[in-house]
Amino acid sequence: MEYLTEERAFFSQTLYKKALECASTSHKEQKTPHGYPYLHHVTSVAMEVMAMLTAEHPSFDEANVALQCALLHDVLEDTQTSEEELKSYYGLDTKVIEGVKALTKDKTLPDKKAQMKDSLERLLL
């Protein structure tokens, strides 16, 4: 059986596992509105990103950033994990942290529609 090497892979399994560990630790016992472990939600988002990656064929680095952001997109918004912890404890790349910050809704905005608009604008930057 031939194993996939980093050079031939779509994304880094090591970076995926690191982000998954961070999401799992950060979301701990959180549940979705349907009562599933919150990790169910973030891995579903990551699966959607994987589907997009197969269609878009981004670079290896872009794929890694996208997948890590998918797994971590709610960490700053919905948990006690800080940006500093993402940097120091998990050693995440600056691009990943900036992506997660862009995906984090600004709760000072008046409603969900304004929060989403702001988040999408920051993502485009």
C-alpha positions in Angstrom: 0.0 0.0 0.0 1.4 3.4 -1.0 1.1 6.2 1.5 0.4 9.7 0.4 3.5 11.9 1.0 3.3 15.7 1.8 4.5 16.4 -1.7 1.5 14.6 -3.2 -1.1 15.5 -0.6 -3.9 18.0 -0.9 -3.3 19.2 2.6 -1.2 18.4 5.7 -2.7 15.8 7.9 -0.4 17.1 10.7 -1.8 20.6 10.5 -5.4 19.3 10.2 -4.9 17.2 13.3 -3.4 20.2 15.2 -6.4 22.4 14.3 -8.8 19.6 15.1 -7.2 19.1 18.5 -7.5 22.9 19.2 -11.2 22.9 18.1 -11.9 19.8 20.2 -10.2 21.2 23.3 -11.7 24.7 22.9 -15.3 23.6 22.3 -15.1 20.8 25.0 -18.6 19.9 26.0 -20.4 22.4 23.8 -23.4 21.1 21.8 -25.1 22.2 18.6 -28.7 23.4 18.7 -29.6 19.7 17.8 -27.6 18.4 20.8 -24.7 16.9 18.9 -21.1 17.6 20.1 -20.0 20.9 18.6 -17.1 19.1 16.8 -19.8 17.7 14.5 -20.5 21.2 13.2 -16.8 22.2 12.7 -15.9 18.9 11.0 -19.0 19.3 8.7 -17.7 22.8 7.7 -14.2 21.3 7.1 -15.8 18.6 4.9 -17.5 21.3 2.8 -14.2 23.1 2.4 -12.6 19.8 1.3 -15.3 19.4 -1.3 -14.5 23.0 -2.5 -10.7 22.2 -2.6 -11.2 19.2 -4.9 -13.1 21.5 -7.3 -10.9 24.6 -7.0 -7.4 23.1 -6.7 -5.8 25.8 -4.6 -2.1 25.6 -3.6 -1.1 23.3 -0.7 -0.6 26.4 1.6 -4.1 27.8 0.7 -5.7 24.4 1.3 -4.1 24.2 4.7 -5.2 27.6 5.7 -8.7 27.0 4.5 -9.1 23.7 6.4 -7.6 25.0 9.6 -9.9 28.1 9.4 -12.9 25.8 8.8 -12.1 23.7 11.9 -11.4 26.8 14.1 -13.9 29.3 12.7 -16.0 29.5 16.0 -13.1 29.2 18.5 -12.6 32.9 19.2 -16.3 33.6 18.9 -17.8 30.9 21.0 -15.1 29.7 23.5 -12.8 31.0 26.1 -9.8 30.3 23.9 -7.9 33.6 23.1 -6.0 34.7 20.1 -2.8 34.6 22.2 -3.5 30.9 23.1 -3.9 30.1 19.4 -0.5 31.7 18.8 1.5 30.5 21.8 0.0 27.1 22.7 -1.1 25.8 19.3 1.5 27.7 17.3 -0.9 28.4 14.5 0.2 30.3 11.4 -0.6 34.0 11.3 -2.7 33.5 8.2 -4.9 31.0 10.0 -5.3 33.3 13.0 -6.2 36.2 10.7 -8.7 34.0 8.9 -10.3 32.9 12.2 -10.5 36.5 13.3 -12.2 37.4 10.0 -14.7 34.7 10.6 -15.4 35.8 14.1 -18.6 37.9 14.3 -18.4 41.3 15.9 -21.0 41.1 18.7 -21.0 44.9 19.0 -22.8 45.2 15.7 -26.6 45.5 16.1 -27.8 42.2 14.5 -26.7 39.0 12.8 -27.1 40.4 9.3 -24.8 43.3 10.1 -22.3 40.9 11.8 -22.3 38.6 8.8 -21.8 41.5 6.3 -18.9 42.7 8.4 -17.3 39.3 8.6 -17.6 38.7 4.9 -16.0 42.1 4.2 -13.1 41.2 6.5 -12.7 37.8 4.8 -12.3 39.5 1.4 -9.5 41.6 2.8 
